[in-house]
Amino acid sequence: MYGALWRILPGPVWVRILLLLVLIAAVLTACVLWIFPWINTLTAPPEVTVE
């Protein structure tokens, strides 16, 4: 899979590395902004009482 991704990216090696870094940042941002909060609403937090 990574080889196929590397082959479809255009440009020389430094451009491919830059594009991969941008893609990784976009995926991580999407996870933090949309996916993790959505999963958090599906899981019930444990009810803890401290006395």
mmCIF file of the N, C-alpha and C atoms, coordinates in Angstrom:
data_MODEL
# 
_entry.id   MODEL 
# 
loop_
_atom_site.group_PDB 
_atom_site.id 
_atom_site.type_symbol 
_atom_site.label_atom_id 
_atom_site.label_alt_id 
_atom_site.label_comp_id 
_atom_site.label_asym_id 
_atom_site.label_entity_id 
_atom_site.label_seq_id 
_atom_site.pdbx_PDB_ins_code 
_atom_site.Cartn_x 
_atom_site.Cartn_y 
_atom_site.Cartn_z 
_atom_site.occupancy 
_atom_site.B_iso_or_equiv 
_atom_site.pdbx_formal_charge 
_atom_site.auth_seq_id 
_atom_site.auth_comp_id 
_atom_site.auth_asym_id 
_atom_site.auth_atom_id 
_atom_site.pdbx_PDB_model_num 
ATOM 1   N N  . MET A 1 1  ? 0.818   -1.181 0.000  1.00 0.00 ? 1  MET A N  1 
ATOM 2   C CA . MET A 1 1  ? 0.000   0.000  0.000  1.00 0.00 ? 1  MET A CA 1 
ATOM 3   C C  . MET A 1 1  ? 0.869   1.255  0.000  1.00 0.00 ? 1  MET A C  1 
ATOM 4   N N  . TYR A 1 2  ? 1.906   1.263  0.836  1.00 0.00 ? 2  TYR A N  1 
ATOM 5   C CA . TYR A 1 2  ? 2.751   2.443  0.898  1.00 0.00 ? 2  TYR A CA 1 
ATOM 6   C C  . TYR A 1 2  ? 3.528   2.635  -0.401 1.00 0.00 ? 2  TYR A C  1 
ATOM 7   N N  . GLY A 1 3  ? 3.908   1.530  -1.020 1.00 0.00 ? 3  GLY A N  1 
ATOM 8   C CA . GLY A 1 3  ? 4.596   1.615  -2.299 1.00 0.00 ? 3  GLY A CA 1 
ATOM 9   C C  . GLY A 1 3  ? 3.708   2.199  -3.379 1.00 0.00 ? 3  GLY A C  1 
ATOM 10  N N  . ALA A 1 4  ? 2.444   1.793  -3.384 1.00 0.00 ? 4  ALA A N  1 
ATOM 11  C CA . ALA A 1 4  ? 1.495   2.326  -4.363 1.00 0.00 ? 4  ALA A CA 1 
ATOM 12  C C  . ALA A 1 4  ? 1.270   3.822  -4.125 1.00 0.00 ? 4  ALA A C  1 
ATOM 13  N N  . LEU A 1 5  ? 1.172   4.218  -2.859 1.00 0.00 ? 5  LEU A N  1 
ATOM 14  C CA . LEU A 1 5  ? 1.015   5.638  -2.548 1.00 0.00 ? 5  LEU A CA 1 
ATOM 15  C C  . LEU A 1 5  ? 2.236   6.421  -2.997 1.00 0.00 ? 5  LEU A C  1 
ATOM 16  N N  . TRP A 1 6  ? 3.398   5.870  -2.762 1.00 0.00 ? 6  TRP A N  1 
ATOM 17  C CA . TRP A 1 6  ? 4.640   6.545  -3.150 1.00 0.00 ? 6  TRP A CA 1 
ATOM 18  C C  . TRP A 1 6  ? 4.720   6.705  -4.672 1.00 0.00 ? 6  TRP A C  1 
ATOM 19  N N  . ARG A 1 7  ? 4.253   5.694  -5.409 1.00 0.00 ? 7  ARG A N  1 
ATOM 20  C CA . ARG A 1 7  ? 4.325   5.752  -6.872 1.00 0.00 ? 7  ARG A CA 1 
ATOM 21  C C  . ARG A 1 7  ? 3.334   6.740  -7.473 1.00 0.00 ? 7  ARG A C  1 
ATOM 22  N N  . ILE A 1 8  ? 2.178   6.952  -6.834 1.00 0.00 ? 8  ILE A N  1 
ATOM 23  C CA . ILE A 1 8  ? 1.190   7.852  -7.446 1.00 0.00 ? 8  ILE A CA 1 
ATOM 24  C C  . ILE A 1 8  ? 1.449   9.315  -7.109 1.00 0.00 ? 8  ILE A C  1 
ATOM 25  N N  . LEU A 1 9  ? 2.287   9.583  -6.108 1.00 0.00 ? 9  LEU A N  1 
ATOM 26  C CA . LEU A 1 9  ? 2.593   10.978 -5.785 1.00 0.00 ? 9  LEU A CA 1 
ATOM 27  C C  . LEU A 1 9  ? 3.511   11.563 -6.855 1.00 0.00 ? 9  LEU A C  1 
ATOM 28  N N  . PRO A 1 10 ? 3.210   12.787 -7.291 1.00 0.00 ? 10 PRO A N  1 
ATOM 29  C CA . PRO A 1 10 ? 4.017   13.393 -8.355 1.00 0.00 ? 10 PRO A CA 1 
ATOM 30  C C  . PRO A 1 10 ? 5.278   14.050 -7.810 1.00 0.00 ? 10 PRO A C  1 
ATOM 31  N N  . GLY A 1 11 ? 6.220   14.280 -8.693 1.00 0.00 ? 11 GLY A N  1 
ATOM 32  C CA . GLY A 1 11 ? 7.381   15.097 -8.370 1.00 0.00 ? 11 GLY A CA 1 
ATOM 33  C C  . GLY A 1 11 ? 8.589   14.319 -7.884 1.00 0.00 ? 11 GLY A C  1 
ATOM 34  N N  . PRO A 1 12 ? 9.660   15.059 -7.594 1.00 0.00 ? 12 PRO A N  1 
ATOM 35  C CA . PRO A 1 12 ? 10.875  14.441 -7.071 1.00 0.00 ? 12 PRO A CA 1 
ATOM 36  C C  . PRO A 1 12 ? 10.678  14.010 -5.609 1.00 0.00 ? 12 PRO A C  1 
ATOM 37  N N  . VAL A 1 13 ? 11.686  13.416 -5.048 1.00 0.00 ? 13 VAL A N  1 
ATOM 38  C CA . VAL A 1 13 ? 11.585  12.832 -3.708 1.00 0.00 ? 13 VAL A CA 1 
ATOM 39  C C  . VAL A 1 13 ? 11.208  13.877 -2.660 1.00 0.00 ? 13 VAL A C  1 
ATOM 40  N N  . TRP A 1 14 ? 11.806  15.058 -2.712 1.00 0.00 ? 14 TRP A N  1 
ATOM 41  C CA . TRP A 1 14 ? 11.521  16.055 -1.683 1.00 0.00 ? 14 TRP A CA 1 
ATOM 42  C C  . TRP A 1 14 ? 10.076  16.536 -1.751 1.00 0.00 ? 14 TRP A C  1 
ATOM 43  N N  . VAL A 1 15 ? 9.490   16.576 -2.950 1.00 0.00 ? 15 VAL A N  1 
ATOM 44  C CA . VAL A 1 15 ? 8.079   16.968 -3.095 1.00 0.00 ? 15 VAL A CA 1 
ATOM 45  C C  . VAL A 1 15 ? 7.179   15.862 -2.558 1.00 0.00 ? 15 VAL A C  1 
ATOM 46  N N  . ARG A 1 16 ? 7.547   14.611 -2.818 1.00 0.00 ? 16 ARG A N  1 
ATOM 47  C CA . ARG A 1 16 ? 6.767   13.485 -2.311 1.00 0.00 ? 16 ARG A CA 1 
ATOM 48  C C  . ARG A 1 16 ? 6.781   13.452 -0.786 1.00 0.00 ? 16 ARG A C  1 
ATOM 49  N N  . ILE A 1 17 ? 7.925   13.720 -0.196 1.00 0.00 ? 17 ILE A N  1 
ATOM 50  C CA . ILE A 1 17 ? 8.012   13.742 1.267  1.00 0.00 ? 17 ILE A CA 1 
ATOM 51  C C  . ILE A 1 17 ? 7.147   14.865 1.824  1.00 0.00 ? 17 ILE A C  1 
ATOM 52  N N  . LEU A 1 18 ? 7.198   16.021 1.209  1.00 0.00 ? 18 LEU A N  1 
ATOM 53  C CA . LEU A 1 18 ? 6.382   17.147 1.648  1.00 0.00 ? 18 LEU A CA 1 
ATOM 54  C C  . LEU A 1 18 ? 4.892   16.820 1.527  1.00 0.00 ? 18 LEU A C  1 
ATOM 55  N N  . LEU A 1 19 ? 4.495   16.204 0.421  1.00 0.00 ? 19 LEU A N  1 
ATOM 56  C CA . LEU A 1 19 ? 3.093   15.821 0.244  1.00 0.00 ? 19 LEU A CA 1 
ATOM 57  C C  . LEU A 1 19 ? 2.661   14.786 1.277  1.00 0.00 ? 19 LEU A C  1 
ATOM 58  N N  . LEU A 1 20 ? 3.531   13.830 1.584  1.00 0.00 ? 20 LEU A N  1 
ATOM 59  C CA . LEU A 1 20 ? 3.204   12.841 2.595  1.00 0.00 ? 20 LEU A CA 1 
ATOM 60  C C  . LEU A 1 20 ? 3.031   13.482 3.970  1.00 0.00 ? 20 LEU A C  1 
ATOM 61  N N  . LEU A 1 21 ? 3.878   14.446 4.296  1.00 0.00 ? 21 LEU A N  1 
ATOM 62  C CA . LEU A 1 21 ? 3.739   15.139 5.572  1.00 0.00 ? 21 LEU A CA 1 
ATOM 63  C C  . LEU A 1 21 ? 2.424   15.912 5.646  1.00 0.00 ? 21 LEU A C  1 
ATOM 64  N N  . VAL A 1 22 ? 2.048   16.536 4.547  1.00 0.00 ? 22 VAL A N  1 
ATOM 65  C CA . VAL A 1 22 ? 0.770   17.264 4.503  1.00 0.00 ? 22 VAL A CA 1 
ATOM 66  C C  . VAL A 1 22 ? -0.404  16.285 4.629  1.00 0.00 ? 22 VAL A C  1 
ATOM 67  N N  . LEU A 1 23 ? -0.318  15.147 3.964  1.00 0.00 ? 23 LEU A N  1 
ATOM 68  C CA . LEU A 1 23 ? -1.383  14.142 4.059  1.00 0.00 ? 23 LEU A CA 1 
ATOM 69  C C  . LEU A 1 23 ? -1.505  13.594 5.476  1.00 0.00 ? 23 LEU A C  1 
ATOM 70  N N  . ILE A 1 24 ? -0.389  13.333 6.116  1.00 0.00 ? 24 ILE A N  1 
ATOM 71  C CA . ILE A 1 24 ? -0.411  12.834 7.494  1.00 0.00 ? 24 ILE A CA 1 
ATOM 72  C C  . ILE A 1 24 ? -1.019  13.877 8.420  1.00 0.00 ? 24 ILE A C  1 
ATOM 73  N N  . ALA A 1 25 ? -0.642  15.139 8.240  1.00 0.00 ? 25 ALA A N  1 
ATOM 74  C CA . ALA A 1 25 ? -1.207  16.206 9.070  1.00 0.00 ? 25 ALA A CA 1 
ATOM 75  C C  . ALA A 1 25 ? -2.714  16.325 8.850  1.00 0.00 ? 25 ALA A C  1 
ATOM 76  N N  . ALA A 1 26 ? -3.166  16.179 7.616  1.00 0.00 ? 26 ALA A N  1 
ATOM 77  C CA . ALA A 1 26 ? -4.603  16.270 7.324  1.00 0.00 ? 26 ALA A CA 1 
ATOM 78  C C  . ALA A 1 26 ? -5.374  15.120 7.968  1.00 0.00 ? 26 ALA A C  1 
ATOM 79  N N  . VAL A 1 27 ? -4.828  13.932 7.921  1.00 0.00 ? 27 VAL A N  1 
ATOM 80  C CA . VAL A 1 27 ? -5.494  12.774 8.523  1.00 0.00 ? 27 VAL A CA 1 
ATOM 81  C C  . VAL A 1 27 ? -5.554  12.928 10.041 1.00 0.00 ? 27 VAL A C  1 
ATOM 82  N N  . LEU A 1 28 ? -4.457  13.348 10.655 1.00 0.00 ? 28 LEU A N  1 
ATOM 83  C CA . LEU A 1 28 ? -4.453  13.538 12.102 1.00 0.00 ? 28 LEU A CA 1 
ATOM 84  C C  . LEU A 1 28 ? -5.417  14.643 12.530 1.00 0.00 ? 28 LEU A C  1 
ATOM 85  N N  . THR A 1 29 ? -5.475  15.718 11.757 1.00 0.00 ? 29 THR A N  1 
ATOM 86  C CA . THR A 1 29 ? -6.406  16.807 12.059 1.00 0.00 ? 29 THR A CA 1 
ATOM 87  C C  . THR A 1 29 ? -7.851  16.337 11.957 1.00 0.00 ? 29 THR A C  1 
ATOM 88  N N  . ALA A 1 30 ? -8.162  15.572 10.930 1.00 0.00 ? 30 ALA A N  1 
ATOM 89  C CA . ALA A 1 30 ? -9.525  15.044 10.776 1.00 0.00 ? 30 ALA A CA 1 
ATOM 90  C C  . ALA A 1 30 ? -9.879  14.123 11.934 1.00 0.00 ? 30 ALA A C  1 
ATOM 91  N N  . CYS A 1 31 ? -8.934  13.320 12.382 1.00 0.00 ? 31 CYS A N  1 
ATOM 92  C CA . CYS A 1 31 ? -9.190  12.434 13.520 1.00 0.00 ? 31 CYS A CA 1 
ATOM 93  C C  . CYS A 1 31 ? -9.492  13.231 14.777 1.00 0.00 ? 31 CYS A C  1 
ATOM 94  N N  . VAL A 1 32 ? -8.681  14.240 15.046 1.00 0.00 ? 32 VAL A N  1 
ATOM 95  C CA . VAL A 1 32 ? -8.853  15.016 16.274 1.00 0.00 ? 32 VAL A CA 1 
ATOM 96  C C  . VAL A 1 32 ? -10.129 15.848 16.236 1.00 0.00 ? 32 VAL A C  1 
ATOM 97  N N  . LEU A 1 33 ? -10.463 16.418 15.097 1.00 0.00 ? 33 LEU A N  1 
ATOM 98  C CA . LEU A 1 33 ? -11.608 17.316 15.022 1.00 0.00 ? 33 LEU A CA 1 
ATOM 99  C C  . LEU A 1 33 ? -12.958 16.605 14.882 1.00 0.00 ? 33 LEU A C  1 
ATOM 100 N N  . TRP A 1 34 ? -13.002 15.464 14.174 1.00 0.00 ? 34 TRP A N  1 
ATOM 101 C CA . TRP A 1 34 ? -14.285 14.840 13.899 1.00 0.00 ? 34 TRP A CA 1 
ATOM 102 C C  . TRP A 1 34 ? -14.421 13.417 14.413 1.00 0.00 ? 34 TRP A C  1 
ATOM 103 N N  . ILE A 1 35 ? -13.435 12.591 14.207 1.00 0.00 ? 35 ILE A N  1 
ATOM 104 C CA . ILE A 1 35 ? -13.597 11.166 14.525 1.00 0.00 ? 35 ILE A CA 1 
ATOM 105 C C  . ILE A 1 35 ? -13.536 10.913 16.027 1.00 0.00 ? 35 ILE A C  1 
ATOM 106 N N  . PHE A 1 36 ? -12.527 11.436 16.725 1.00 0.00 ? 36 PHE A N  1 
ATOM 107 C CA . PHE A 1 36 ? -12.414 11.190 18.155 1.00 0.00 ? 36 PHE A CA 1 
ATOM 108 C C  . PHE A 1 36 ? -13.583 11.779 18.948 1.00 0.00 ? 36 PHE A C  1 
ATOM 109 N N  . PRO A 1 37 ? -14.042 13.009 18.662 1.00 0.00 ? 37 PRO A N  1 
ATOM 110 C CA . PRO A 1 37 ? -15.232 13.496 19.388 1.00 0.00 ? 37 PRO A CA 1 
ATOM 111 C C  . PRO A 1 37 ? -16.483 12.657 19.111 1.00 0.00 ? 37 PRO A C  1 
ATOM 112 N N  . TRP A 1 38 ? -16.640 12.174 17.891 1.00 0.00 ? 38 TRP A N  1 
ATOM 113 C CA . TRP A 1 38 ? -17.792 11.332 17.566 1.00 0.00 ? 38 TRP A CA 1 
ATOM 114 C C  . TRP A 1 38 ? -17.742 10.026 18.349 1.00 0.00 ? 38 TRP A C  1 
ATOM 115 N N  . ILE A 1 39 ? -16.559 9.415  18.437 1.00 0.00 ? 39 ILE A N  1 
ATOM 116 C CA . ILE A 1 39 ? -16.415 8.174  19.204 1.00 0.00 ? 39 ILE A CA 1 
ATOM 117 C C  . ILE A 1 39 ? -16.653 8.442  20.688 1.00 0.00 ? 39 ILE A C  1 
ATOM 118 N N  . ASN A 1 40 ? -16.239 9.600  21.168 1.00 0.00 ? 40 ASN A N  1 
ATOM 119 C CA . ASN A 1 40 ? -16.432 9.942  22.571 1.00 0.00 ? 40 ASN A CA 1 
ATOM 120 C C  . ASN A 1 40 ? -17.913 10.026 22.934 1.00 0.00 ? 40 ASN A C  1 
ATOM 121 N N  . THR A 1 41 ? -18.758 10.475 21.998 1.00 0.00 ? 41 THR A N  1 
ATOM 122 C CA . THR A 1 41 ? -20.191 10.538 22.288 1.00 0.00 ? 41 THR A CA 1 
ATOM 123 C C  . THR A 1 41 ? -20.814 9.148  22.325 1.00 0.00 ? 41 THR A C  1 
ATOM 124 N N  . LEU A 1 42 ? -20.202 8.185  21.683 1.00 0.00 ? 42 LEU A N  1 
ATOM 125 C CA . LEU A 1 42 ? -20.734 6.827  21.674 1.00 0.00 ? 42 LEU A CA 1 
ATOM 126 C C  . LEU A 1 42 ? -20.370 6.041  22.927 1.00 0.00 ? 42 LEU A C  1 
ATOM 127 N N  . THR A 1 43 ? -19.304 6.412  23.578 1.00 0.00 ? 43 THR A N  1 
ATOM 128 C CA . THR A 1 43 ? -18.877 5.699  24.778 1.00 0.00 ? 43 THR A CA 1 
ATOM 129 C C  . THR A 1 43 ? -19.347 6.462  26.006 1.00 0.00 ? 43 THR A C  1 
ATOM 130 N N  . ALA A 1 44 ? -19.923 5.749  26.919 1.00 0.00 ? 44 ALA A N  1 
ATOM 131 C CA . ALA A 1 44 ? -20.411 6.377  28.144 1.00 0.00 ? 44 ALA A CA 1 
ATOM 132 C C  . ALA A 1 44 ? -19.261 6.472  29.149 1.00 0.00 ? 44 ALA A C  1 
ATOM 133 N N  . PRO A 1 45 ? -19.049 7.646  29.726 1.00 0.00 ? 45 PRO A N  1 
ATOM 134 C CA . PRO A 1 45 ? -18.004 7.756  30.734 1.00 0.00 ? 45 PRO A CA 1 
ATOM 135 C C  . PRO A 1 45 ? -18.424 7.012  32.015 1.00 0.00 ? 45 PRO A C  1 
ATOM 136 N N  . PRO A 1 46 ? -17.480 6.413  32.691 1.00 0.00 ? 46 PRO A N  1 
ATOM 137 C CA . PRO A 1 46 ? -17.846 5.700  33.925 1.00 0.00 ? 46 PRO A CA 1 
ATOM 138 C C  . PRO A 1 46 ? -18.281 6.692  34.997 1.00 0.00 ? 46 PRO A C  1 
ATOM 139 N N  . GLU A 1 47 ? -19.314 6.300  35.716 1.00 0.00 ? 47 GLU A N  1 
ATOM 140 C CA . GLU A 1 47 ? -19.796 7.152  36.793 1.00 0.00 ? 47 GLU A CA 1 
ATOM 141 C C  . GLU A 1 47 ? -19.006 6.841  38.057 1.00 0.00 ? 47 GLU A C  1 
ATOM 142 N N  . VAL A 1 48 ? -18.218 7.808  38.467 1.00 0.00 ? 48 VAL A N  1 
ATOM 143 C CA . VAL A 1 48 ? -17.350 7.614  39.616 1.00 0.00 ? 48 VAL A CA 1 
ATOM 144 C C  . VAL A 1 48 ? -17.768 8.594  40.698 1.00 0.00 ? 48 VAL A C  1 
ATOM 145 N N  . THR A 1 49 ? -17.941 8.076  41.883 1.00 0.00 ? 49 THR A N  1 
ATOM 146 C CA . THR A 1 49 ? -18.233 8.945  43.021 1.00 0.00 ? 49 THR A CA 1 
ATOM 147 C C  . THR A 1 49 ? -17.101 8.828  44.020 1.00 0.00 ? 49 THR A C  1 
ATOM 148 N N  . VAL A 1 50 ? -16.625 9.948  44.457 1.00 0.00 ? 50 VAL A N  1 
ATOM 149 C CA . VAL A 1 50 ? -15.527 9.985  45.430 1.00 0.00 ? 50 VAL A CA 1 
ATOM 150 C C  . VAL A 1 50 ? -16.067 10.601 46.705 1.00 0.00 ? 50 VAL A C  1 
ATOM 151 N N  . GLU A 1 51 ? -15.897 9.880  47.769 1.00 0.00 ? 51 GLU A N  1 
ATOM 152 C CA . GLU A 1 51 ? -16.382 10.407 49.051 1.00 0.00 ? 51 GLU A CA 1 
ATOM 153 C C  . GLU A 1 51 ? -15.261 10.532 50.043 1.00 0.00 ? 51 GLU A C  1 
# 
